Amino acid sequence: MDLFVGIVKKSEKIFRERYDGKFYVLLWTDESVVSAEILAKLAAQNISVIGIAAILPDLKTDGKKYRIPIDGHPSSFAYEKIAEYLLTVLSENPS
């Protein structure tokens, strides 16, 4: 977990140096202790996190429509909804 957070922090540093923009992490979380710890560690590093639940609020109740049936990875529909959300967020807060 610390390695993951360290990689994200380093990625943020590189991004800011190269592009001088707002860095976001899109995180697929669940209700586990691990997700909570990751969120806490990223928050402690002042990393802006967008949880997938903010984008796909019905994921928990109607998650099948967002997943590929065979392997459970996000579907093209999920990515379409994520892209729409990010476009809205980035349009409202470009810097």
C-alpha positions in Angstrom: 0.0 0.0 0.0 2.8 2.4 0.8 4.5 1.6 -2.4 1.3 2.3 -4.3 0.8 5.7 -2.6 4.5 6.5 -3.2 4.1 5.7 -6.9 1.0 7.9 -7.1 2.7 10.7 -5.3 5.7 10.5 -7.6 3.3 10.5 -10.6 1.6 13.6 -9.3 5.0 15.3 -9.0 6.0 14.5 -12.5 2.6 15.5 -13.9 2.8 18.9 -12.1 6.3 19.5 -13.3 5.5 18.7 -16.9 1.9 20.1 -17.2 1.3 22.3 -14.3 -2.2 21.1 -14.0 -4.6 19.5 -11.5 -3.8 15.8 -10.8 -6.7 13.4 -10.1 -6.7 9.8 -9.1 -9.7 7.8 -10.2 -10.1 5.0 -7.7 -12.3 1.9 -7.8 -13.0 1.4 -4.1 -15.2 -0.8 -2.1 -16.2 -1.0 1.6 -13.0 -2.8 2.6 -10.4 -1.7 5.2 -7.9 -1.7 2.4 -9.9 0.8 0.3 -10.3 3.0 3.4 -6.6 2.9 4.2 -5.6 3.8 0.6 -8.0 6.7 0.6 -6.7 7.9 4.0 -3.1 7.6 2.8 -3.8 9.5 -0.4 -5.7 12.2 1.5 -2.7 12.5 3.8 -0.5 13.2 0.7 -3.1 15.8 -0.5 -3.9 13.7 -3.6 -7.3 14.5 -5.2 -9.2 11.3 -5.4 -12.4 10.7 -7.3 -14.1 7.5 -6.1 -15.9 5.4 -8.6 -19.1 5.6 -6.5 -19.3 9.3 -7.3 -19.4 8.5 -11.0 -21.4 5.3 -10.9 -23.7 5.7 -7.9 -25.7 2.5 -8.7 -22.6 0.3 -9.1 -23.4 -1.5 -5.9 -27.1 -2.2 -6.7 -26.8 -2.6 -10.5 -23.2 -3.3 -11.1 -23.6 -5.9 -13.8 -24.2 -3.2 -16.4 -20.8 -1.8 -15.7 -18.8 -5.0 -16.0 -17.7 -7.4 -18.7 -19.6 -10.6 -17.8 -16.7 -13.1 -18.3 -13.9 -11.4 -16.4 -15.6 -8.6 -14.3 -13.5 -5.8 -15.7 -15.2 -2.4 -16.5 -17.2 -2.4 -19.6 -17.2 0.1 -22.4 -20.5 1.5 -20.9 -18.7 2.1 -17.6 -15.8 3.9 -19.4 -18.3 6.0 -21.3 -20.0 7.1 -18.1 -16.6 7.8 -16.5 -15.5 9.9 -19.5 -18.7 11.9 -19.4 -18.2 12.6 -15.7 -14.5 13.6 -16.1 -15.4 15.9 -19.0 -17.9 17.6 -16.8 -15.5 17.9 -13.8 -12.6 19.0 -15.9 -14.7 21.5 -17.8 -15.9 23.1 -14.5 -12.5 23.0 -12.8 -9.9 23.2 -15.5 -7.0 24.1 -13.3 
